[in-house]
Amino acid sequence: MALPEHIDATNTGQFREQLLNLINRGAAVLIADMSVTASCDHGGADALVRAYHRASVNGTQLRIVVASPLVRRILTANGLDRLVSIYPSLEAALAARPPESVISAGPDQARAAAGEQFLAGGVTPAVLWSLVDALADALALVTSDGNFALVNRRAEEMFGYRHGELVGQPIEVVVPTALRAAHAGYRAGYEREPAARPMGARGRLVGLRKDGTTFPAEISLEPVPTATGHFILAVIRDVTRVTPRPGLADLARAVVASPKSSDAEFLGLVVNQLFHVGLSLQDAADLPHDQAVRRIDTALRQLDDLIRKIRDHVFGGRDGAEPNGSQ
């Protein structure tokens, strides 16, 4: 969908409705083409954020094409680069494939190769590399001074570099220019106090491809001490691709049914699904009256079911109470 040269209060509502209508029709991928857009106010950026939220509910992948540095700054200021991939040209956006489709070797191939080597009597470096290259996530080993020491093939593909091109380069080459100084500070702080950091612990970050495309990412970090120094193992996941969120009642019921679920895990799922319900209610404002009534009714029933599940979770294990809350 091509967007106008100037986006402001006079046309924001119109292009927002067009985006939402296309998403509601079930598009698998929607490209918002801002190649000719020279100016965009924060209202326009908010409309794109709204489109992203609708797309995340419907399972649509939203891609944005931006040529103007000014427009890119506006979108970045509104956090869109942490939500969707932003491409420098329409050709790049059209050529992009789903993250999982660019894995160079499937797990079955890697297992087969590994099996042959085990039968031969040992695991060789070639076997290890075949396993590492089969991973769906990017893997990078970074030196203490912040340079890439090793990367797997998925990392090269994710960031758009040729084989061997990333090794030796500073990690900031895959960080957007405006964020590099801050990232160097974060990296220095991590070097002083290295610790395992699980995927998503810092929320979404932004990756920069060689062609200028940015994409939302999640990263896990793990210190790797060796006899000659220490490294940082980074696992990077492109989270551009979205899938529809599971139903609130289904998730709550699954968590309550599991005897190993902790209060913290349950709370996290509750918060996530409350956010999902909030998006549904927000979207209801843009639907025709009959559809809006049904959407609101569904959301209220989901909330009612969640309240019951929370009560079961809190009181179900006390004083001999049954899981359903009865004494």
C-alpha angles and dihedrals in degrees: 000000000000115000124210128266093250124031118195142126091301096065108012094098092051098052091041090057091047091053093047092048092052091049092048089055089066103255112178093208127017121190116201100203111207094163092126096033108118099174136023128175125215090263089063091049090050089053090056090049088052090050090051092053091050090047092051090055094046097043095246120146110226119205125184127205115205127175101167116083089210093055091046090054091052092050091046091051088056092051097247093134087064091054108039140017114264116206129199094220141021090240091059092049092049092048094051117110129203109277094245093053095066097063104128098210128022123233091249091058091049092048091049092052091046091050092055091052094048089052088051090057110265152023113268129196088255090059092049091050092049088055094046092047090051092062117113090219128066114255124201134174110207126196123232090259092055104259128132109255098172134003132179124233092259090059091053091048093044093055096035100245130140120249110290094005097111098050111105095016121117114260090238090077087080093048121086112260095244091055100044098093092049091045091052088054092050090048092051090051091050091050090056093050109020116187138154110277115191125220112288096010090129095037121240121341131190127250125200121214123209091253092057097260115140124206136182114256143179121213136196121198130202127179113233112196117196137179091263101040139305136287136192119235110212124191111195125195125193104221096185092113114080132197128198112271117247119251119278095235093048093053094044092047091050093050094047091048092055113087090202097057112119125217090246093053091047092049091051092053092046092053092047093051093044086057089051092051090047090056090050091052091046091051090051089073090068097047128092113269098261094046091045091053091052092046092051092046091052092048092050091051090050091051091048091051091048091052089053092049092049090052091050091049094049100041104022096091099042128100093351093302117165120242091256092059098255121130 
